[in-house]
Amino acid sequence: MKVEGWFLFSLVWSVGGCLFTKDRTTFNAALHAELAAAASSGSYKFTLPLIENKRSFFDVRLETEGGARLAQWAEYVPEFTIEEGLEYQDIIVPTSAQTRYAFLTRLMIGAMYPVLLVGETGTGKTIMTKALLKGLPEDSYSTNMIQFSAKTTAGLLQRLIDGSLEKRRKGFYGPPINKKMMIFVDDTNLPQLEEYGAQPPIELLRQFFDHGGWYNHTKDSIEFHRLVDILLLCAMGPAGGGRNHVTQRFTRHFNSIAIPAFDEATLRKIFGTLSEWILSKGFPALLRGMSGALVSATIDLYETLVDKLKPSPEKSHYTFNLRDFSKVFQGIDMANSSKIVDDRKLSTLWVHEVSRAFADRFIDEKDTSWFLGEVGKLSMKHFKLAPENLHDVENPTLFSTFMNEEGYYEEIPNLVDARKTLESKLDSYNMGTNSAPLDLVVFNYVLVHVSRICRVLRQPGGNLLLVGVGGSGRRSCAKVAAYLQECDYMTITQTKDYDHNSFLDDIRLLLLRTGMNGYATMFVLSDTQIASESFLEEICCLLNTGEVPGIWDTKQDKETYENAVASLREKGRELGRPDTAEALQALFVERCKKFMHIVLCFSPLGSVLRERLRKFPSLVNCTTIDWFREWPEDGLRSVAARFLLRVELTDHERQAAEEMFVAYQQQVRELGKTYLAEVRQHTYVAPTSYLDLLSTFARMLEEKRTELTAMMHRYANGLTQLKKTEDQVEVMQQELARMRPQLAKKQEETEELIKEVEMESKLAEEQRAVVAVDEAAANEQAAAAKEIKDASQKKVDEAQPLVEQAQRAVLDLDPKALQEIKALKTPRRV
């Protein structure tokens, strides 16, 4: 009978283990039919008592004690009580499903056979596997957790695995001697497909299965490393939504086990246990019977959301899973139980928590209104109470911690008082900060988002994805919330040389702050700071595991890490942890995950957000999403009022300007909707545009006032100059009147002088005529003299050669001859 039982068990989980719920029903019916046919035909009749046809072989296992029989998995679920002092996020409620898959995985580990777990997000694959590996004997097993993403490369994967292995002998590598290495790869099918459809990280793992290792490339050689004593455990979700199909050449090496989504009975088991534990902690006794109503209402709402609100390209983050379901009860657990005095208060708390867990991600008022309508129906159905202020936008129900000094999470009774309190806290922050003060206008919109962020920061390891256009206040609200929750605020400082190594340096600092020092730290990263998609690779590792593989690899970093881990030895002893390196390293990671709060500020514009959410599902699965919508009318008015206080206006002018700006913004929004309806293209009217409008108004007003003032001064100066000129003209006219007789006398003298000049001019003309005659006669004489001169000159020119000849002859005369001639008394006749 034992052989028959193990045969059936092996048949079900080897052949049918890869099937999900619907196909399991078909497989189970076929198996029942085959067994019945074999028994009726006489070919083989089982001696082992078989289960009834209405029961499933997937729900039983072989029990060998006290005789072989097929026993329900529910019989093996251990008795469970939540230990005192245990925190919500550390509680794992055992169920028959978890017991079943843990048993199967444990069998695979014992046989050193690879196992592949396939299931939707939130079905407990990762938690179960990590708990199972954590429970393995440390002296026989070591573990290596690896988180895949869309950008994981084969080189990175090889470094992560090789870094945890030791050299056994030449060419052989493995864990320390006498140990076996369990390598758990989560989200195995996330790596992107390359150009030809392959996934290099998957191909590297397939090479390990097919050839027992891989090649190690160095500068000097290429050596094949054979890996020994290593078992690969993988988990992944069904293909689709950024997850890819994995080649069968890889999956054939595994025993694949499908993990279906929890059925309603399992959900009631898990969250019924949790809700009973929560209501037992200080809540009035009359409310402890409402555990079932809380669970039923949440299940109904969750199933409605999954069925009605499907993801779309515009709403790719509308993916609801059991992590969101769990956040509802985690929020209820945070409440100050002394303030929840009756069923109405408890139902109000439930409405608030489901709104935070599910509705804060909605992108428009239409989805929110529909959601609140469903919440109202479920509240009436399960609590018999109609929620208060359900659709009151001006006065929504809010729970937060900053309204009391003790930091209790309780309902805010009055939003006006809450705004004043927040303004007071903001003033305290601005007075004490070393950085630039926050110029933040507190209105209901800001109050709501700060409360939402504070709620998540209060949760150990709570992370946020803040989505909104530029200027919507994401970073400012996050900074205020960090101050209210006494969290250190940390972000990166970008420079032109900031690269991936610089980012890893900041991550190391963050891990030391949280893991070693235990400082609650908010790490804020906006999409404009993401210089490379590899930044998001590291962020996803932090979101999933609280650590980044290989970040402490260098000698200096490794020494820093070892010192940080060693500093936790005393803390580990207080918590009852083993005094081993692995236990202290696990404690370091636990503290990192607990005290670290990653806040991502992304913009919804374009396709970047959608692509990132597809490539990195952890950005949705491991965060609480808060969607920053358009500023409401009261916000627009409050911001305008604060801004216009700096501008010199009368009260009437200031009020008119406020109304004008609000009207402008709202009209542009309406035009954007019209444009979307006509052209099918989104236009976003960012708050930054509104702030630019206000600043432009103030600047232009100042410019125009300066211009008008200059014109007034110029006009006044002109009037002054005109008056001065008029006075001078009057003085000159008086002087002119006084001098008029003298002018008349001078005029007469001038006229007489003119007559004299005219007479003299006439005489001069006559004299000029006489001179002209004499000049003509002189010119004639000059012409005659010139003719005589010219004739004389001609004769001179003719005689000149003879003169020159005579001069030369004189020069040729002999002095003796001259003496002889001189001696002659009379010249000789010729």
Secondary structure, DSSP 8 states (H G I E B T S, - for coil): -HHHHHHHHHHHHHHSTT--HHHHHHHHHHHHHHHHHHHHHTS---SS----TTS-GGGEEEE-TTS-EEEEGGGGS------TT--GGG-----HHHHHHHHHHHHHHHTT--EEEE--TTSSHHHHHHHHHHTS-TTTEEEEEEE--TT--HHHHHHHHHTT-EEEETTEEESSTT-EEEEEEESTT-S---TTS--HHHHHHHHHHHHSEEEEE-SS-EEEEEE-SEEEEEEE--SBTTB----HHHHTTSEEEE-----HHHHHHHHHHHHHHHHTSSS-GGGGGGHHHHHHHHHHHHHHHHHH----STTTT----HHHHHHHHHHHHHB-GGG--SHHHHHHHHHHHHHHHHGGG--SHHHHHHHHHHHHHHHHHHHS---TTTT-SSS---EESTTSTT--BEE-S-HHHHHHHHHHHHHHHHHH-SS--------HHHHHHHHHHHHHHHSTT--EEEE--TTSSHHHHHHHHHHHTT-EEEE----TT--HHHHHHHHHHHHIIIIIS---EEEEEEGGG--STHHHHHHHHHHHHSS-TTTT-SHHHHHHHHHHHHTTHHHHHHTT--SSHHHHHHHHHHHHHHHEEEEEEE--SSSHHHHHHHH-THHHHTSEEEE-----HHHHHHHHHHHHTTS---HHHHHHHHHHHHHHHHHHHHHHHHHHHHH-------HHHHHHHHHHHHHHHHHHHHHHHHHHHHHHHHHHHHHHHHHHHHHHHHHHHHHHHHHHHHHHHHHHHHHHHHHHHHHHHHHHHHHHHHHHHHHHHHHHHHHHHHHHHHHHHHHHHHHHHHHHHHHH--HHHHHHHHH-SS----
